[in-house]
Amino acid sequence: MRRLDVFGSAVGDSFDTETSDVDVLVEFEAGAEFDYFDAYFELREGLERILGRPVDLVSATPLPTRTSSSGCWRRGSSCMRREFSPSWWRF
């Protein structure tokens, strides 16, 4: 991880200890074998456990690139196809 910053109401006077979430900006140190998706969700879930409240995690790290010819995202040696659903994205 290259950077981790708290922003929003958690650093100001409008933070409500009963209802506010915590806004966090993260920048990962992404290398060739970096697993963006696992790192993102493990960090968010870990912060929520530690802080005891929802965390809105915003990443400054670019998402993995989508290959134009196959219409999928590369993740290591696997390929995840994107299928649109009205209620969510599935991989």
A tleap script that builds the chain and sets N, CA, C and O, in Angstrom:
source leaprc.protein.ff14SB
mol = sequence {
  NMET ARG ARG LEU ASP VAL PHE GLY SER ALA
  VAL GLY ASP SER PHE ASP THR GLU THR SER
  ASP VAL ASP VAL LEU VAL GLU PHE GLU ALA
  GLY ALA GLU PHE ASP TYR PHE ASP ALA TYR
  PHE GLU LEU ARG GLU GLY LEU GLU ARG ILE
  LEU GLY ARG PRO VAL ASP LEU VAL SER ALA
  THR PRO LEU PRO THR ARG THR SER SER SER
  GLY CYS TRP ARG ARG GLY SER SER CYS MET
  ARG ARG GLU PHE SER PRO SER TRP TRP ARG
  CPHE
}
set mol.1.N position { 0.851 -1.163 0.000 }
set mol.1.CA position { 0.000 0.000 0.000 }
set mol.1.C position { 0.901 1.232 0.000 }
set mol.1.O position { 1.826 1.347 0.805 }
set mol.2.N position { 0.613 2.133 -0.908 }
set mol.2.CA position { 1.408 3.340 -1.036 }
set mol.2.C position { 0.838 4.486 -0.197 }
set mol.2.O position { 1.587 5.309 0.329 }
set mol.3.N position { -0.496 4.533 -0.077 }
set mol.3.CA position { -1.130 5.674 0.592 }
set mol.3.C position { -2.461 5.250 1.191 }
set mol.3.O position { -3.190 4.453 0.601 }
set mol.4.N position { -2.776 5.787 2.373 }
set mol.4.CA position { -4.059 5.551 3.024 }
set mol.4.C position { -4.438 6.830 3.757 }
set mol.4.O position { -3.762 7.229 4.706 }
set mol.5.N position { -5.524 7.477 3.317 }
set mol.5.CA position { -5.953 8.747 3.897 }
set mol.5.C position { -7.422 8.674 4.295 }
set mol.5.O position { -8.227 8.039 3.613 }
set mol.6.N position { -7.762 9.322 5.391 }
set mol.6.CA position { -9.155 9.477 5.800 }
set mol.6.C position { -9.591 10.869 5.364 }
set mol.6.O position { -8.842 11.835 5.505 }
set mol.7.N position { -10.815 10.967 4.829 }
set mol.7.CA position { -11.331 12.264 4.398 }
set mol.7.C position { -12.821 12.332 4.695 }
set mol.7.O position { -13.387 11.381 5.235 }
set mol.8.N position { -13.451 13.421 4.356 }
set mol.8.CA position { -14.899 13.571 4.543 }
set mol.8.C position { -15.256 13.932 5.968 }
set mol.8.O position { -14.481 14.576 6.675 }
set mol.9.N position { -16.444 13.508 6.384 }
set mol.9.CA position { -16.960 13.910 7.692 }
set mol.9.C position { -16.108 13.392 8.847 }
set mol.9.O position { -16.127 13.980 9.928 }
set mol.10.N position { -15.362 12.306 8.647 }
set mol.10.CA position { -14.547 11.741 9.727 }
set mol.10.C position { -13.423 12.676 10.165 }
set mol.10.O position { -12.886 12.524 11.262 }
set mol.11.N position { -13.069 13.622 9.335 }
set mol.11.CA position { -12.007 14.560 9.694 }
set mol.11.C position { -12.555 15.963 9.968 }
set mol.11.O position { -11.791 16.918 10.108 }
set mol.12.N position { -13.862 16.075 10.040 }
set mol.12.CA position { -14.475 17.388 10.270 }
set mol.12.C position { -15.457 17.363 11.424 }
set mol.12.O position { -15.563 16.381 12.159 }
set mol.13.N position { -16.160 18.450 11.558 }
set mol.13.CA position { -17.113 18.612 12.654 }
set mol.13.C position { -18.435 17.901 12.414 }
set mol.13.O position { -19.218 17.754 13.352 }
set mol.14.N position { -18.714 17.454 11.197 }
set mol.14.CA position { -20.017 16.861 10.889 }
set mol.14.C position { -20.074 15.346 11.134 }
set mol.14.O position { -21.094 14.722 10.843 }
set mol.15.N position { -19.003 14.747 11.660 }
set mol.15.CA position { -18.973 13.304 11.893 }
set mol.15.C position { -19.939 12.946 13.019 }
set mol.15.O position { -19.856 13.486 14.122 }
set mol.16.N position { -20.862 12.020 12.720 }
set mol.16.CA position { -21.830 11.543 13.710 }
set mol.16.C position { -21.379 10.165 14.177 }
set mol.16.O position { -21.356 9.223 13.385 }
set mol.17.N position { -21.025 10.037 15.441 }
set mol.17.CA position { -20.499 8.767 15.957 }
set mol.17.C position { -21.511 7.638 15.906 }
set mol.17.O position { -21.126 6.474 16.013 }
set mol.18.N position { -22.782 7.941 15.746 }
set mol.18.CA position { -23.821 6.911 15.667 }
set mol.18.C position { -24.105 6.455 14.241 }
set mol.18.O position { -24.391 5.278 14.022 }
set mol.19.N position { -24.030 7.367 13.259 }
set mol.19.CA position { -24.504 7.029 11.917 }
set mol.19.C position { -23.501 7.205 10.782 }
set mol.19.O position { -23.712 6.661 9.698 }
set mol.20.N position { -22.425 7.942 10.994 }
set mol.20.CA position { -21.499 8.241 9.894 }
set mol.20.C position { -20.653 7.038 9.513 }
set mol.20.O position { -20.257 6.237 10.359 }
set mol.21.N position { -20.384 6.933 8.203 }
set mol.21.CA position { -19.391 5.976 7.749 }
set mol.21.C position { -18.044 6.691 7.733 }
set mol.21.O position { -17.964 7.885 8.025 }
set mol.22.N position { -16.997 5.962 7.393 }
set mol.22.CA position { -15.667 6.554 7.316 }
set mol.22.C position { -15.216 6.479 5.861 }
set mol.22.O position { -15.216 5.408 5.255 }
set mol.23.N position { -14.833 7.623 5.312 }
set mol.23.CA position { -14.359 7.709 3.931 }
set mol.23.C position { -12.839 7.562 3.929 }
set mol.23.O position { -12.133 8.298 4.619 }
set mol.24.N position { -12.344 6.601 3.143 }
set mol.24.CA position { -10.910 6.308 3.110 }
set mol.24.C position { -10.454 6.260 1.654 }
set mol.24.O position { -11.090 5.629 0.810 }
set mol.25.N position { -9.351 6.933 1.379 }
set mol.25.CA position { -8.721 6.901 0.065 }
set mol.25.C position { -7.499 5.991 0.160 }
set mol.25.O position { -6.667 6.157 1.051 }
set mol.26.N position { -7.393 5.033 -0.753 }
set mol.26.CA position { -6.255 4.117 -0.753 }
set mol.26.C position { -5.578 4.149 -2.111 }
set mol.26.O position { -6.232 4.253 -3.148 }
set mol.27.N position { -4.259 4.057 -2.085 }
set mol.27.CA position { -3.496 3.876 -3.311 }
set mol.27.C position { -2.613 2.655 -3.092 }
set mol.27.O position { -1.731 2.659 -2.234 }
set mol.28.N position { -2.859 1.613 -3.875 }
set mol.28.CA position { -2.110 0.379 -3.741 }
set mol.28.C position { -0.814 0.455 -4.529 }
set mol.28.O position { -0.728 1.145 -5.545 }
set mol.29.N position { 0.177 -0.252 -4.055 }
set mol.29.CA position { 1.439 -0.428 -4.770 }
set mol.29.C position { 1.254 -1.656 -5.647 }
set mol.29.O position { 1.546 -2.774 -5.221 }
set mol.30.N position { 0.772 -1.455 -6.868 }
set mol.30.CA position { 0.380 -2.563 -7.739 }
set mol.30.C position { 1.554 -3.030 -8.587 }
set mol.30.O position { 2.179 -2.243 -9.298 }
set mol.31.N position { 1.840 -4.329 -8.499 }
set mol.31.CA position { 2.881 -4.935 -9.324 }
set mol.31.C position { 2.274 -5.952 -10.272 }
set mol.31.O position { 1.054 -6.032 -10.415 }
set mol.32.N position { 3.123 -6.722 -10.914 }
set mol.32.CA position { 2.670 -7.693 -11.913 }
set mol.32.C position { 1.744 -8.742 -11.329 }
set mol.32.O position { 0.789 -9.145 -11.994 }
set mol.33.N position { 1.989 -9.196 -10.115 }
set mol.33.CA position { 1.183 -10.250 -9.498 }
set mol.33.C position { 0.129 -9.691 -8.540 }
set mol.33.O position { -0.482 -10.454 -7.792 }
set mol.34.N position { -0.088 -8.406 -8.549 }
set mol.34.CA position { -1.008 -7.759 -7.608 }
set mol.34.C position { -2.447 -8.160 -7.887 }
set mol.34.O position { -2.903 -8.106 -9.030 }
set mol.35.N position { -3.156 -8.560 -6.850 }
set mol.35.CA position { -4.567 -8.941 -6.958 }
set mol.35.C position { -5.413 -7.791 -6.420 }
set mol.35.O position { -5.712 -7.736 -5.227 }
set mol.36.N position { -5.794 -6.880 -7.304 }
set mol.36.CA position { -6.513 -5.662 -6.914 }
set mol.36.C position { -7.790 -5.974 -6.153 }
set mol.36.O position { -8.043 -5.386 -5.102 }
set mol.37.N position { -8.594 -6.887 -6.667 }
set mol.37.CA position { -9.906 -7.141 -6.097 }
set mol.37.C position { -9.812 -7.701 -4.683 }
set mol.37.O position { -10.538 -7.255 -3.794 }
set mol.38.N position { -8.935 -8.666 -4.464 }
set mol.38.CA position { -8.766 -9.221 -3.120 }
set mol.38.C position { -8.229 -8.168 -2.163 }
set mol.38.O position { -8.704 -8.059 -1.033 }
set mol.39.N position { -7.250 -7.396 -2.599 }
set mol.39.CA position { -6.665 -6.367 -1.743 }
set mol.39.C position { -7.712 -5.326 -1.345 }
set mol.39.O position { -7.779 -4.915 -0.187 }
set mol.40.N position { -8.523 -4.905 -2.307 }
set mol.40.CA position { -9.543 -3.891 -2.045 }
set mol.40.C position { -10.554 -4.380 -1.002 }
set mol.40.O position { -10.809 -3.699 -0.009 }
set mol.41.N position { -11.123 -5.561 -1.237 }
set mol.41.CA position { -12.170 -6.040 -0.342 }
set mol.41.C position { -11.627 -6.480 1.013 }
set mol.41.O position { -12.303 -6.305 2.027 }
set mol.42.N position { -10.429 -7.045 1.055 }
set mol.42.CA position { -9.834 -7.398 2.342 }
set mol.42.C position { -9.565 -6.153 3.171 }
set mol.42.O position { -9.804 -6.150 4.378 }
set mol.43.N position { -9.070 -5.093 2.536 }
set mol.43.CA position { -8.817 -3.846 3.252 }
set mol.43.C position { -10.116 -3.240 3.761 }
set mol.43.O position { -10.202 -2.850 4.925 }
set mol.44.N position { -11.125 -3.156 2.906 }
set mol.44.CA position { -12.400 -2.560 3.330 }
set mol.44.C position { -13.017 -3.338 4.486 }
set mol.44.O position { -13.443 -2.743 5.476 }
set mol.45.N position { -13.069 -4.649 4.369 }
set mol.45.CA position { -13.659 -5.462 5.434 }
set mol.45.C position { -12.843 -5.377 6.722 }
set mol.45.O position { -13.412 -5.347 7.813 }
set mol.46.N position { -11.522 -5.339 6.605 }
set mol.46.CA position { -10.674 -5.202 7.791 }
set mol.46.C position { -10.873 -3.875 8.488 }
set mol.46.O position { -10.958 -3.823 9.715 }
set mol.47.N position { -10.949 -2.789 7.711 }
set mol.47.CA position { -11.196 -1.472 8.308 }
set mol.47.C position { -12.563 -1.416 8.982 }
set mol.47.O position { -12.700 -0.822 10.052 }
set mol.48.N position { -13.573 -2.026 8.370 }
set mol.48.CA position { -14.910 -2.043 8.985 }
set mol.48.C position { -14.903 -2.809 10.308 }
set mol.48.O position { -15.572 -2.408 11.260 }
set mol.49.N position { -14.151 -3.903 10.370 }
set mol.49.CA position { -14.043 -4.657 11.633 }
set mol.49.C position { -13.347 -3.825 12.698 }
set mol.49.O position { -13.807 -3.768 13.838 }
set mol.50.N position { -12.245 -3.180 12.339 }
set mol.50.CA position { -11.471 -2.387 13.292 }
set mol.50.C position { -12.262 -1.176 13.779 }
set mol.50.O position { -12.281 -0.881 14.974 }
set mol.51.N position { -12.917 -0.477 12.849 }
set mol.51.CA position { -13.610 0.770 13.181 }
set mol.51.C position { -15.026 0.548 13.695 }
set mol.51.O position { -15.600 1.425 14.340 }
set mol.52.N position { -15.584 -0.615 13.413 }
set mol.52.CA position { -16.935 -0.911 13.880 }
set mol.52.C position { -18.019 -0.101 13.187 }
set mol.52.O position { -19.061 0.190 13.775 }
set mol.53.N position { -17.771 0.260 11.938 }
set mol.53.CA position { -18.741 1.038 11.164 }
set mol.53.C position { -18.455 0.859 9.682 }
set mol.53.O position { -17.372 0.403 9.317 }
set mol.54.N position { -19.405 1.208 8.819 }
set mol.54.CA position { -19.173 1.080 7.376 }
set mol.54.C position { -18.014 1.960 6.903 }
set mol.54.O position { -17.796 3.054 7.423 }
set mol.55.N position { -17.288 1.467 5.922 }
set mol.55.CA position { -16.179 2.208 5.329 }
set mol.55.C position { -16.458 2.371 3.841 }
set mol.55.O position { -16.749 1.404 3.137 }
set mol.56.N position { -16.362 3.614 3.377 }
set mol.56.CA position { -16.464 3.909 1.946 }
set mol.56.C position { -15.035 4.019 1.437 }
set mol.56.O position { -14.381 5.046 1.623 }
set mol.57.N position { -14.550 2.956 0.792 }
set mol.57.CA position { -13.166 2.890 0.343 }
set mol.57.C position { -13.077 3.332 -1.112 }
set mol.57.O position { -13.695 2.735 -1.994 }
set mol.58.N position { -12.303 4.381 -1.348 }
set mol.58.CA position { -12.110 4.929 -2.688 }
set mol.58.C position { -10.670 4.643 -3.091 }
set mol.58.O position { -9.738 4.945 -2.347 }
set mol.59.N position { -10.494 4.060 -4.274 }
set mol.59.CA position { -9.161 3.699 -4.725 }
set mol.59.C position { -8.618 4.705 -5.733 }
set mol.59.O position { -9.304 5.097 -6.678 }
set mol.60.N position { -7.374 5.112 -5.513 }
set mol.60.CA position { -6.674 5.964 -6.471 }
set mol.60.C position { -5.865 5.113 -7.443 }
set mol.60.O position { -5.253 5.640 -8.373 }
set mol.61.N position { -5.860 3.787 -7.228 }
set mol.61.CA position { -5.141 2.866 -8.092 }
set mol.61.C position { -6.004 2.532 -9.295 }
set mol.61.O position { -7.173 2.185 -9.122 }
set mol.62.N position { -5.475 2.623 -10.508 }
set mol.62.CA position { -6.267 2.269 -11.692 }
set mol.62.C position { -6.738 0.816 -11.630 }
set mol.62.O position { -6.014 -0.062 -11.163 }
set mol.63.N position { -7.951 0.578 -12.103 }
set mol.63.CA position { -8.486 -0.776 -12.171 }
set mol.63.C position { -7.731 -1.581 -13.210 }
set mol.63.O position { -7.125 -1.016 -14.119 }
set mol.64.N position { -7.766 -2.912 -13.076 }
set mol.64.CA position { -7.133 -3.741 -14.107 }
set mol.64.C position { -7.709 -3.414 -15.483 }
set mol.64.O position { -8.891 -3.094 -15.604 }
set mol.65.N position { -6.885 -3.494 -16.502 }
set mol.65.CA position { -7.332 -3.130 -17.840 }
set mol.65.C position { -8.191 -4.227 -18.459 }
set mol.65.O position { -8.022 -5.412 -18.172 }
set mol.66.N position { -9.093 -3.809 -19.297 }
set mol.66.CA position { -9.976 -4.734 -20.018 }
set mol.66.C position { -9.374 -4.968 -21.391 }
set mol.66.O position { -8.972 -4.017 -22.062 }
set mol.67.N position { -9.310 -6.193 -21.807 }
set mol.67.CA position { -8.768 -6.471 -23.131 }
set mol.67.C position { -9.842 -6.192 -24.176 }
set mol.67.O position { -10.994 -6.590 -24.005 }
set mol.68.N position { -9.473 -5.519 -25.242 }
set mol.68.CA position { -10.467 -5.126 -26.238 }
set mol.68.C position { -10.916 -6.288 -27.120 }
set mol.68.O position { -12.074 -6.315 -27.537 }
set mol.69.N position { -10.052 -7.234 -27.415 }
set mol.69.CA position { -10.423 -8.301 -28.339 }
set mol.69.C position { -11.331 -9.353 -27.706 }
set mol.69.O position { -12.214 -9.882 -28.381 }
set mol.70.N position { -11.132 -9.666 -26.428 }
set mol.70.CA position { -11.917 -10.733 -25.808 }
set mol.70.C position { -13.064 -10.214 -24.949 }
set mol.70.O position { -13.943 -10.984 -24.562 }
set mol.71.N position { -13.065 -8.918 -24.648 }
set mol.71.CA position { -14.145 -8.365 -23.834 }
set mol.71.C position { -14.117 -8.845 -22.397 }
set mol.71.O position { -15.170 -9.017 -21.782 }
set mol.72.N position { -12.924 -9.065 -21.848 }
set mol.72.CA position { -12.834 -9.527 -20.468 }
set mol.72.C position { -11.715 -8.798 -19.752 }
set mol.72.O position { -10.878 -8.147 -20.378 }
set mol.73.N position { -11.709 -8.913 -18.439 }
set mol.73.CA position { -10.638 -8.357 -17.628 }
set mol.73.C position { -9.639 -9.456 -17.343 }
set mol.73.O position { -10.020 -10.597 -17.082 }
set mol.74.N position { -8.367 -9.119 -17.391 }
set mol.74.CA position { -7.317 -10.077 -17.062 }
set mol.74.C position { -7.034 -9.995 -15.573 }
set mol.74.O position { -6.871 -8.905 -15.027 }
set mol.75.N position { -6.975 -11.127 -14.927 }
set mol.75.CA position { -6.628 -11.200 -13.510 }
set mol.75.C position { -5.687 -12.385 -13.363 }
set mol.75.O position { -6.130 -13.531 -13.290 }
set mol.76.N position { -4.403 -12.110 -13.320 }
set mol.76.CA position { -3.430 -13.190 -13.330 }
set mol.76.C position { -3.525 -13.917 -14.655 }
set mol.76.O position { -3.413 -13.295 -15.712 }
set mol.77.N position { -3.727 -15.215 -14.617 }
set mol.77.CA position { -3.850 -15.977 -15.857 }
set mol.77.C position { -5.298 -16.264 -16.210 }
set mol.77.O position { -5.575 -16.884 -17.237 }
set mol.78.N position { -6.226 -15.822 -15.371 }
set mol.78.CA position { -7.635 -16.095 -15.647 }
set mol.78.C position { -8.280 -14.903 -16.352 }
set mol.78.O position { -7.717 -13.810 -16.402 }
set mol.79.N position { -9.444 -15.135 -16.880 }
set mol.79.CA position { -10.189 -14.083 -17.562 }
set mol.79.C position { -11.590 -14.058 -16.986 }
set mol.79.O position { -12.254 -15.091 -16.910 }
set mol.80.N position { -12.046 -12.872 -16.576 }
set mol.80.CA position { -13.382 -12.742 -16.011 }
set mol.80.C position { -14.255 -12.006 -17.011 }
set mol.80.O position { -13.944 -10.876 -17.387 }
set mol.81.N position { -15.325 -12.616 -17.439 }
set mol.81.CA position { -16.238 -11.973 -18.381 }
set mol.81.C position { -17.253 -11.127 -17.625 }
set mol.81.O position { -17.711 -11.490 -16.542 }
set mol.82.N position { -17.585 -10.010 -18.214 }
set mol.82.CA position { -18.553 -9.105 -17.620 }
set mol.82.C position { -19.907 -9.349 -18.264 }
set mol.82.O position { -20.040 -9.305 -19.487 }
set mol.83.N position { -20.902 -9.604 -17.442 }
set mol.83.CA position { -22.271 -9.767 -17.932 }
set mol.83.C position { -23.132 -8.723 -17.243 }
set mol.83.O position { -23.126 -8.621 -16.016 }
set mol.84.N position { -23.863 -7.957 -18.011 }
set mol.84.CA position { -24.685 -6.918 -17.402 }
set mol.84.C position { -25.988 -7.512 -16.890 }
set mol.84.O position { -26.652 -8.296 -17.569 }
set mol.85.N position { -26.324 -7.122 -15.692 }
set mol.85.CA position { -27.588 -7.483 -15.077 }
set mol.85.C position { -28.194 -6.188 -14.559 }
set mol.85.O position { -27.452 -5.325 -14.090 }
set mol.86.N position { -29.505 -6.015 -14.621 }
set mol.86.CA position { -30.087 -4.762 -14.158 }
set mol.86.C position { -29.759 -4.413 -12.714 }
set mol.86.O position { -29.766 -3.234 -12.359 }
set mol.87.N position { -29.472 -5.396 -11.873 }
set mol.87.CA position { -29.259 -5.085 -10.470 }
set mol.87.C position { -27.801 -5.146 -10.035 }
set mol.87.O position { -27.482 -4.614 -8.971 }
set mol.88.N position { -26.894 -5.762 -10.796 }
set mol.88.CA position { -25.497 -5.840 -10.394 }
set mol.88.C position { -24.622 -6.300 -11.546 }
set mol.88.O position { -25.103 -6.771 -12.576 }
set mol.89.N position { -23.313 -6.147 -11.338 }
set mol.89.CA position { -22.318 -6.680 -12.262 }
set mol.89.C position { -21.862 -8.008 -11.708 }
set mol.89.O position { -21.603 -8.133 -10.511 }
set mol.90.N position { -21.762 -9.002 -12.570 }
set mol.90.CA position { -21.257 -10.314 -12.158 }
set mol.90.C position { -19.953 -10.597 -12.865 }
set mol.90.O position { -19.768 -10.205 -14.017 }
set mol.91.N position { -19.051 -11.273 -12.185 }
set mol.91.CA position { -17.778 -11.676 -12.783 }
set mol.91.C position { -17.718 -13.178 -12.762 }
set mol.91.O position { -16.734 -13.762 -13.215 }
savepdb mol mol.pdb
quit
